[in-house]
Each structure stands twice: as structure tokens, then as C-alpha cells.
Amino acid sequence: MPIREYIRRDGEPGCDYCSKVFEQLEHPSCPVLEKCPRCRSQVHRVYSAPRVMNGTHLDDRARKAGFHKLKKISSGEYEKMY
């Protein structure tokens, strides 16, 4: 499920929560929030770059879980990397 970011609209009174960018975990079919979940002030969605993990973190997690990673050397030959 995507994490969407919101902030209070300019000129709206609000709480400390919505005065800064806050994150909301929402199902893709959910409508965009229009009001702060805490103080009910008008908010708008902030668009930002997606957060993507790089491969090294995934490799570390797989290694700790006991998985092995193989690298293809040639046709039908593989070398164990970890």
C-alpha cells in the first residue's frame, strides 16, 4: 500500500501534526484526504519522490534469512556468491 504525504493548506489553522508534512498509509482506491485526522483542518497532498531500497539492503536481508545468491558464470554453471 502506498504512503501518501499531506500538509495543512496555507492560511488554515491547525495542529502541530498537520503543520509539518505527515504520512498516511492508504489503500490505492482510497480517496485523497481533505482534512487532518487529528484537528480536521484542510490539508492537501504533497507529491514526493518514491523511496526505493537498493539491492545491498535486500542482499543483506536475504543472507541473514539463510538464502543463497548465485551468479551465472556460463551456460548451466553458477557460482555461489553467499
N, C-alpha and C positions, 0 to 999 in steps of 0.2 A: 504494500500500500504506500502511496506517495506521502511525503511530508510536505505540507504546504506552509508557507510563511505569510504572516499578516502583520500589519501595524495600524495604529489608530489614524484616522483621517485627520488632516491638518485642521486646526480650529476646534476640534471636538474635545470636550472634557473627558477625562478617562482616568484609569488607574495606572499604577507602576507597571503592571503586566503588559498592557497594550501600548504604553508609551514607547516601548522598545519592540523590535521585531520578535515575534513569538512564533513557535512552530506548532502545527496541528497535524496529527496523523489522521488521514481521512481516506475513505474508500474512493476510488476514481469516479464513481457515479454520484457521490455526494455533491450537493451544490456548494458554491463558494460561500464562506462565512460572510455575513454582513454586519454582525455585532460581536463584540468582545464576549467571550464566555463568562467572564467574571463581573464586568461592570455594565455590560450592554451598550457601550459606546460604538459608534460607527467605525468599522475597520475596512481596510482594503487589502487585497492580496499583493504580495511583493514577489516579483519573479527573480530567481537567482539561478546560478549555475548548478547542475546536479552534482551530488557528491558521489564519486565513483572510487571504489577501492582499487589500488593497483595490485598486480599479481603477486608481489612479495608477501603481502599480508595473507593472501589466500594460500600461498605455498606454506607459510609458517603454520597456519591453522591445520592444513592437511597433514603436515609432518607430525604435529602434536597429536593428531587424532589417530595416527598409525597408518596412514595411507602411504603409498609409494608413487613416485613420479618417474615415468620412463621417457627417454629421449630416443627418437628414431635415428639409427645410425645409417642403415641401408634397408633395402627391401627385406622385410622379415626379421631384422636384427634391431634390438633395442638395448639401450644402456640404462641401468638404474641410476637415477640422479640422487635419490634419497629413499 
